């Protein structure tokens, strides 16, 4: 007869393995999504970084380049949350604005993922442009709206966009 401790140990190991495997798959999908968004924008990948998030799904000050795997936080309903930043650098004075994007993804069990952002969900069947385009278009439109605000308005969170002068 197996002890209750051994039974719970076996369940704990299986649970940890399933969570680790899910996290690794999600990290790879997130990396593909963000790399694809850089291509969509025509942005240098050096100007895009993954941001670390805390347990409250707020970004911490830590960033990592896109050639690393992103830090993910498991949230409700199986969504893995992540954050990435884009540094916009233009002009002779080298001024820049940082934009921070927070999203969440979840595997659907059929090879597709659901990406959630700004209260909207997008089904991504593959990394082909036809399935990622609605999400990328949404990100782009939110960026345009947030970054088009007059500079006289105080810097504040606008949806998922934060601006720092």
HELIX and SHEET records of a PDB file:
HELIX    1   1 UNK A    4  UNK A   41  1                                  38    
HELIX    2   2 UNK A   45  UNK A   47  5                                   3    
HELIX    3   3 UNK A   76  UNK A   78  5                                   3    
HELIX    4   4 UNK A  129  UNK A  147  1                                  19    
SHEET    1   A 4 UNK A  59  UNK A  65  0                                        
SHEET    2   A 4 UNK A  48  UNK A  53 -1                                        
SHEET    3   A 4 UNK A  80  UNK A  89 -1                                        
SHEET    4   A 4 UNK A  73  UNK A  74 -1                                        
SHEET    1   B 6 UNK A  59  UNK A  65  0                                        
SHEET    2   B 6 UNK A  48  UNK A  53 -1                                        
SHEET    3   B 6 UNK A  80  UNK A  89 -1                                        
SHEET    4   B 6 UNK A  96  UNK A 107 -1                                        
SHEET    5   B 6 UNK A 113  UNK A 117 -1                                        
SHEET    6   B 6 UNK A 120  UNK A 124 -1                                        
END                                                                             
